[in-house]
Amino acid sequence: MNYNNVIFTILILIVFVLSIALDEGEDEGQWKWRPSYSSLDTRPFGTKAVQERFKDLFPDQENTIIRKSLYEVLKEYEIQNFNYVLINQAFKPLHFDAEALLEYVDGGGTVFVSAQVFEGLLADTLKIETEQMNESAKDSVSLSFVDKNLAEAKSFTFMKGTANYYFSKFDKANSVVLARNRAKKPVLLRLQFGEGVFYLSSTPLAYTNYNLLWQSDNYQFIEGTFAYLPQQDIYWDEYYKVGRDESKSPFRFLMSRRSLRTGFYLGLFTVFILVIFEARRKQRIIPVVEPLKNDTLEFVTVVGQMYFQSKNHSHIAQKKTRLFREYLRRQHFMHEIMPSEEGIEKLATKTNTPKEDVQKLFNLMSVIEKKATIAEKDLQKLSKLMNQFKFGQMA
């Protein structure tokens, strides 16, 4: 390794070490409070603690973590009696996923979806829209059930800014409001769709680890919400989460920190510059290699002129005849010097040539071979007939 390479390597190491040092305290709070809604996440806005509560709420039912799309699950599993639970920042499934979910509920399924924003085919079909409360409402957020017999008609207080979305538009003819915020805006709906039911919530952060423990009785709001679901198997979605399992990989962690990400890109750029300069320094001129000259045409021209000047037409005719017979042997497997009538007929059939023309060619060959000398016009006639035979141009 030369001196320049050593310098570049040291620079890369310095940049990387500085990036790690600067990253120790940078964005740590933001990363800690970043919502993931994952049942594997113990951070404040994960749902591990909430998902474990399902074991108590549905003690005799299967609790399955789903890491496939709606289309894959609903087309693959033939079970119809299960509760599908989806919690995320925004819910905007692909068109065919939304179609599969609507078809499942229409056939009698039960689905719980909690998201601050609903978009796509599902939102259009269910006629739902959400809006955010104004800034003054963020300091004190409380939710309560409409049913006075549920959870003793308490108001449940949540961390500011975590339950400030509500349903501004929904299908009132087919919907029942189950919970409202302090401003009397609906935050939890029961929407009848075909034979099944959608339970829709606009406050997904209310179902996270931190808000479960924010107040001592907040667990009752979560229990009250899921008490509406029938006692059947639970399918807990992990596919549509903001941060899924792959976010735990070292590379994704590296890209999640601004300083580490900057150091990574700077290191790549430095390596790229090193490669470019090294390649330019070591590049040599590539000599132009002339292709080998094809002398075949020149050789044929010289030999042809020699025979033309000697006027030895008989010698040329004999050579053409031998070459023609060699052509017949290789191409048509004909080994007779002078074929019989049966051989001529067979050759004419193979080459799709009139038998009379083939007979004429062999008769001319026989006559020319017996003569010591021939005229130029006889040689031309022989050459013409041979070429017509080869290229299928005989009349």
Buried (B, 14 or more C-beta within 10 A) or exposed (E): EEEEEEEBBEBBEEBBEBBEEBBEEBEEEEEEEBBBBBBBBEBBBBBBBBBEBBEEBBEEBEBEBBEBBBBBBBBEBEEEEBBBBBBBBBBBBEEEBBBBBBBBBEEEBBBBBBBBBBBBBBBEBBBBBBBBBEEEBBEEBBBBBEEEEBBEEBBBBBBEBBBBBBBEEBBEEBBBBBBBBBEEBBBBBBBBBBEBBBBBBBBBBBBBBBBBEBBEEBBBBBBBBBEBBEEBBBBBBBBBBBBBEEBEEEEEEBBBBBBBBBBBEBBEEBEEEBEEEBEEEEEEEEEEEEEEEEEEEEEEEEEEEEBEEEEBBBEBBBEBBEEBBEBBEEEEEBEEEEBEEEBBBBBBEEBEBEBEBBBEBBEBBEEBBEEEEBEEEBBEBBBEBBEBBBEEEBE
